[in-house]
């Protein structure tokens, strides 16, 4: 039997570690590598969230684009399940792509 609390801690702690590495790499100007570890941190954080909300194992996927596609498309068949996983604070209509590009441009 799977211990969900242990799974959540595993993904959460992994996300924190990957985020720390990404931050350190970014400070050293290693942007490409920092983005790789940022992707890993986000993936692990989402998996922790899925485990917490579903009480089950996280899906075996690295495809963040698929998750974002579901989260931004209210007509998608998996939209409601995904919104439950990320929580009520997520508001795709508030995502400011221009601001993100501007911030990324600083590096």
Secondary structure by P-SEA (a helix, b strand, c coil): cccaaaaaaaaaaaaaaaaaaaaaaaaacaaaaaaaaaaaaaaaaaaaaaaaaacccccccccaaaaaaaaacccccaaaaaaaaaccccccccccaaaaaaaaacc
